[in-house]
Amino acid sequence: MVSTLIGKQAVVVGAGMSGLTAAGALAHRFDHVVVLERDTLPTEPTYRAGTPQARHVHALLLSGQRALSELFPGFEQKLARAGAVPLRAGLEAVYYGKRIRVATWARYRLM
Ligand SMILES: Cc1cc2nc3c(=O)[nH]c(=O)nc-3n(C[C@H](O)[C@H](O)[C@H](O)COP(=O)(O)OP(=O)(O)OC[C@H]3O[C@@H](n4cnc5c(N)ncnc54)[C@H](O)[C@@H]3O)c2cc1C
């Protein structure tokens, strides 16, 4: 059988969404993938200096969710356990400038 490996080691700089997704993709093609991150990564979902944008509400659209689930089996379940809220964009969330309002029945679904 022909090996699908490209090389022994790949190095990714940054453990944000891009870096970790790249590392996940490279893991299928390299023996080792090293991710260099300047922050100490927290074990719980929380803010850190290297990703200041994380203080804003972030939404993951369906195509991104599907792609990440393909790359990382169990991704959706892990997101849910970490506190992610499933919403139908435009139906259950309304943006008012910097604020986001979640429809009452969507909030109820979270309880
Ligand atoms: C207000 C706001 C709202 C947003 N809302 C959404 C949204 O709803 N949905 C969405 O998909 N996107 C959203 N985005 C965009 C999204 O946040 C970014 O596209 C995404 O976080 C970029 O990820 P990244 O991994 O490329 O970079 P980053 O998240 O910036 O990660 C870079 C990583 O590299 C590390 N790093 C940097 N320099 C070094 C170094 N020299 N050595 C080692 N490590 C280093 C940092 O510590 C960090 O961990 C939003 C952005 C903003 C600002």
The ligand as an SDF file (V2000), in Angstrom:
LIG
                    3D

 53 58  0  0  0  0  0  0  0  0999 V2000
  -15.4530   41.0620   17.0480 C   0  0  0  0  0  0  0  0  0  0  0  0
  -15.1860   39.8250   16.2520 C   0  0  0  0  0  0  0  0  0  0  0  0
  -16.2370   38.9350   16.0310 C   0  0  0  0  0  0  0  0  0  0  0  0
  -16.0290   37.8000   15.2570 C   0  0  0  0  0  0  0  0  0  0  0  0
  -17.0700   36.9350   15.0580 N   0  0  0  0  0  0  0  0  0  0  0  0
  -16.8650   35.8320   14.3500 C   0  0  0  0  0  0  0  0  0  0  0  0
  -17.9050   34.8930   14.1890 C   0  0  0  0  0  0  0  0  0  0  0  0
  -19.0130   35.0700   14.6850 O   0  0  0  0  0  0  0  0  0  0  0  0
  -17.6580   33.7660   13.4550 N   0  0  0  0  0  0  0  0  0  0  0  0
  -16.4310   33.5240   12.8930 C   0  0  0  0  0  0  0  0  0  0  0  0
  -16.2540   32.4880   12.2690 O   0  0  0  0  0  0  0  0  0  0  0  0
  -15.4230   34.4080   13.0210 N   0  0  0  0  0  0  0  0  0  0  0  0
  -15.6100   35.5410   13.7450 C   0  0  0  0  0  0  0  0  0  0  0  0
  -14.5940   36.4150   13.8960 N   0  0  0  0  0  0  0  0  0  0  0  0
  -13.3220   36.1260   13.2420 C   0  0  0  0  0  0  0  0  0  0  0  0
  -12.5610   35.1110   14.0580 C   0  0  0  0  0  0  0  0  0  0  0  0
  -12.4570   35.5070   15.4130 O   0  0  0  0  0  0  0  0  0  0  0  0
  -11.1660   35.0110   13.4470 C   0  0  0  0  0  0  0  0  0  0  0  0
  -11.2490   34.8020   12.0490 O   0  0  0  0  0  0  0  0  0  0  0  0
  -10.4260   33.8300   14.0260 C   0  0  0  0  0  0  0  0  0  0  0  0
  -10.3930   33.8910   15.4290 O   0  0  0  0  0  0  0  0  0  0  0  0
   -9.0150   33.8370   13.4700 C   0  0  0  0  0  0  0  0  0  0  0  0
   -8.4160   32.6820   13.9520 O   0  0  0  0  0  0  0  0  0  0  0  0
   -6.8820   32.4580   13.7590 P   0  0  0  0  0  0  0  0  0  0  0  0
   -6.5550   31.1100   14.3470 O   0  0  0  0  0  0  0  0  0  0  0  0
   -6.4830   32.7290   12.3520 O   0  0  0  0  0  0  0  0  0  0  0  0
   -6.1800   33.6280   14.5860 O   0  0  0  0  0  0  0  0  0  0  0  0
   -6.2460   33.8920   16.1650 P   0  0  0  0  0  0  0  0  0  0  0  0
   -7.5380   33.4720   16.7550 O   0  0  0  0  0  0  0  0  0  0  0  0
   -5.7920   35.3120   16.3000 O   0  0  0  0  0  0  0  0  0  0  0  0
   -5.1420   32.9260   16.7540 O   0  0  0  0  0  0  0  0  0  0  0  0
   -3.7740   33.1740   16.6040 C   0  0  0  0  0  0  0  0  0  0  0  0
   -3.0540   32.3240   17.6440 C   0  0  0  0  0  0  0  0  0  0  0  0
   -1.6580   32.4630   17.4110 O   0  0  0  0  0  0  0  0  0  0  0  0
   -1.0040   32.7390   18.6570 C   0  0  0  0  0  0  0  0  0  0  0  0
    0.2100   33.4600   18.3160 N   0  0  0  0  0  0  0  0  0  0  0  0
    0.2970   34.6930   17.7700 C   0  0  0  0  0  0  0  0  0  0  0  0
    1.5950   35.0140   17.5730 N   0  0  0  0  0  0  0  0  0  0  0  0
    2.3210   33.9480   17.9880 C   0  0  0  0  0  0  0  0  0  0  0  0
    3.7110   33.6690   18.0310 C   0  0  0  0  0  0  0  0  0  0  0  0
    4.6190   34.5590   17.5960 N   0  0  0  0  0  0  0  0  0  0  0  0
    4.1230   32.4820   18.5390 N   0  0  0  0  0  0  0  0  0  0  0  0
    3.2140   31.5560   18.9860 C   0  0  0  0  0  0  0  0  0  0  0  0
    1.8770   31.7800   18.9720 N   0  0  0  0  0  0  0  0  0  0  0  0
    1.4450   32.9640   18.4710 C   0  0  0  0  0  0  0  0  0  0  0  0
   -2.0210   33.5430   19.4590 C   0  0  0  0  0  0  0  0  0  0  0  0
   -1.7700   33.4750   20.8500 O   0  0  0  0  0  0  0  0  0  0  0  0
   -3.3160   32.7930   19.0810 C   0  0  0  0  0  0  0  0  0  0  0  0
   -3.5330   31.6540   19.8920 O   0  0  0  0  0  0  0  0  0  0  0  0
  -14.7620   37.5580   14.6700 C   0  0  0  0  0  0  0  0  0  0  0  0
  -13.7040   38.4400   14.9200 C   0  0  0  0  0  0  0  0  0  0  0  0
  -13.9050   39.5540   15.6920 C   0  0  0  0  0  0  0  0  0  0  0  0
  -12.7440   40.4990   15.9470 C   0  0  0  0  0  0  0  0  0  0  0  0
  1  2  1  0
  2  3  1  0
  2 52  2  0
  3  4  2  0
  4  5  1  0
  4 50  1  0
  5  6  2  0
  6  7  1  0
  6 13  1  0
  7  8  2  0
  7  9  1  0
  9 10  1  0
 10 11  2  0
 10 12  1  0
 12 13  2  0
 13 14  1  0
 14 15  1  0
 14 50  1  0
 15 16  1  0
 16 17  1  0
 16 18  1  0
 18 19  1  0
 18 20  1  0
 20 21  1  0
 20 22  1  0
 22 23  1  0
 23 24  1  0
 24 25  2  0
 24 26  1  0
 24 27  1  0
 27 28  1  0
 28 29  2  0
 28 30  1  0
 28 31  1  0
 31 32  1  0
 32 33  1  0
 33 34  1  0
 33 48  1  0
 34 35  1  0
 35 36  1  0
 35 46  1  0
 36 37  1  0
 36 45  1  0
 37 38  2  0
 38 39  1  0
 39 40  1  0
 39 45  2  0
 40 41  1  0
 40 42  2  0
 42 43  1  0
 43 44  2  0
 44 45  1  0
 46 47  1  0
 46 48  1  0
 48 49  1  0
 50 51  2  0
 51 52  1  0
 52 53  1  0
M  END
$$$$
